Amino acid sequence: MKAIETVDRQAVTEWFVRNRRRSREIFDLVRRNVDDAGFTNRLSAGVVVTGGVAELPGVADLAADVFGTGVRV
């Protein structure tokens, strides 16, 4: 098994593109948790996507679509 540091970024990007539907489901789950916690009205300043997922192409657009607000990566 490869260490996380040695994972091919191109392979991860291709996985994200192929699995965009699943990625959207994950963002939907996060949105649902934000809604359930009562913080939806506090998203007016936007959402920040961090970590490795922030480097994937199209992730900001996907998050903006799900959260309905601005997104920074």
Secondary structure as a PSIPRED ss2 file (coil, helix, strand):
# PSIPRED VFORMAT (PSIPRED V4.0)

   1 M C   1.000  0.000  0.000
   2 K C   1.000  0.000  0.000
   3 A C   1.000  0.000  0.000
   4 I H   0.000  1.000  0.000
   5 E H   0.000  1.000  0.000
   6 T H   0.000  1.000  0.000
   7 V C   1.000  0.000  0.000
   8 D C   1.000  0.000  0.000
   9 R H   0.000  1.000  0.000
  10 Q H   0.000  1.000  0.000
  11 A H   0.000  1.000  0.000
  12 V H   0.000  1.000  0.000
  13 T H   0.000  1.000  0.000
  14 E H   0.000  1.000  0.000
  15 W H   0.000  1.000  0.000
  16 F H   0.000  1.000  0.000
  17 V H   0.000  1.000  0.000
  18 R H   0.000  1.000  0.000
  19 N C   1.000  0.000  0.000
  20 R H   0.000  1.000  0.000
  21 R H   0.000  1.000  0.000
  22 R H   0.000  1.000  0.000
  23 S H   0.000  1.000  0.000
  24 R H   0.000  1.000  0.000
  25 E H   0.000  1.000  0.000
  26 I H   0.000  1.000  0.000
  27 F H   0.000  1.000  0.000
  28 D H   0.000  1.000  0.000
  29 L H   0.000  1.000  0.000
  30 V H   0.000  1.000  0.000
  31 R H   0.000  1.000  0.000
  32 R H   0.000  1.000  0.000
  33 N H   0.000  1.000  0.000
  34 V H   0.000  1.000  0.000
  35 D H   0.000  1.000  0.000
  36 D H   0.000  1.000  0.000
  37 A C   1.000  0.000  0.000
  38 G C   1.000  0.000  0.000
  39 F C   1.000  0.000  0.000
  40 T H   0.000  1.000  0.000
  41 N H   0.000  1.000  0.000
  42 R H   0.000  1.000  0.000
  43 L H   0.000  1.000  0.000
  44 S H   0.000  1.000  0.000
  45 A H   0.000  1.000  0.000
  46 G C   1.000  0.000  0.000
  47 V E   0.000  0.000  1.000
  48 V E   0.000  0.000  1.000
  49 V C   1.000  0.000  0.000
  50 T C   1.000  0.000  0.000
  51 G C   1.000  0.000  0.000
  52 G H   0.000  1.000  0.000
  53 V H   0.000  1.000  0.000
  54 A H   0.000  1.000  0.000
  55 E H   0.000  1.000  0.000
  56 L C   1.000  0.000  0.000
  57 P C   1.000  0.000  0.000
  58 G C   1.000  0.000  0.000
  59 V H   0.000  1.000  0.000
  60 A H   0.000  1.000  0.000
  61 D H   0.000  1.000  0.000
  62 L H   0.000  1.000  0.000
  63 A H   0.000  1.000  0.000
  64 A H   0.000  1.000  0.000
  65 D H   0.000  1.000  0.000
  66 V H   0.000  1.000  0.000
  67 F H   0.000  1.000  0.000
  68 G C   1.000  0.000  0.000
  69 T C   1.000  0.000  0.000
  70 G C   1.000  0.000  0.000
  71 V E   0.000  0.000  1.000
  72 R E   0.000  0.000  1.000
  73 V C   1.000  0.000  0.000
